[in-house]
Amino acid sequence: MESITIDALPSQRFTFTAGGINYKIKIYSIDGHMSYDLFINSIEIISGFKMVNDIPLLPYPHQEVNGNLLLQISEDEIPDYTRFGLSQFLYYLTEEETTAYRLATNL
């Protein structure tokens, strides 16, 4: 797993390249929930999805195609930008890691 830096800000945009794919992510707070928009190679894949602990950010059919992203937080927390970088972390998983994660968690 590769750690992706997220800042403790209520709204942020960033880009990165992993697994040969260019990702653009916008993370923002709406009514106390963290949501995100996600683009792959400039194509919008997701808009306005709610962030959930330990659930891959990319839905099927995009899962396991060149990897996926995962927000991991403490079990007693909900996604909260004030905790980003402290107890809440975003990771990029390779295609193999994503497959192993899905099989281990029955997602």
N, C-alpha and C positions, 0 to 999 in steps of 0.2 A: 504494500500500500504506500502510496505517495501522499504526503500531507500537502493540502492546498491552503494557503494562508487566507483566512477570513478575519476581517477587522471587527472590533466591537462597535459597530456603527449601525443605526437603524435602516440605512439604505446604502448599498454599495454595488458597483459593477466592476467586473474584472474579466480578463481573458487569460487563457493559458493553453498550451499545447501538450497533449499526452497521447500516447499510442498512435501518433500520426494524425490526430484529430485536433482541430482548433475549436475550443469551447469559449463561449461568452456566457457569463452568468450574471444575473441581477438578483440580489437578495434584498428583501424589503419587509418591513413590519406593517401589518394591517390588522387593526383591532386586537393587538396583543398576540398575534400569530405571525410566524415568519413564513413568508412565501417566496417563490422564486420563478424566474423566467430563464429558460435555457436554450441556447442556440448551438448548433453543431455546424461548422463550416458555413456560417452565416445563414443557416436555415433554422427558423424558429421551430423547436420541438415541443416546448412546454411554455405555457404562459399562465401565471397566477396559481400555480400548484402550492399547496401547503407543505412546509417541511415537516418531516416526521422522523423520529429517531430510528436509526438502523434500517431504514427502507431506502433502497436505491432511488436516486433522483430521476434516472431515466426509466421510463416505463417500457413494457413490451410494446413493440417489437425491437426497440433500440437497446434493450438489455443485452449484455454480453457481446455486443458488436464493438470491438475495440475498447471494451471496458465500461465502467460506470462510476458514478459518484455516490458517496455515502456520508451522511451526517451522523456522527457518533457522539452521544451525550450520556451523562449519568442517568440511570434509570429513574431517579426521583425528580428529574427536570423535564421541562418542555423546551423546544427550540426557542432561544432567547438571545438576541444579538449582544446583550450585556455580558453574556457568558462565553461568546466566541473567543477562542484562543485560551480560555481558562479551563473549562470543563466540556466545551463543545468544539468539535473539530471536524473539518471536511476532508475527505480522503478520495483520491482517485484509485480505483481498483482496475488492474489489467483484466483482459478478457478471461484469463484462467482464474484469477482471484474472484471475479464476479461469479463465475460458474460455481466455484467451490463455496462461496458465500451463500448462493441460492440453494444449493444442495444441503448445506449444513443447517440452514434456517427454514427450509421448506417454503420459500417464497415463490 
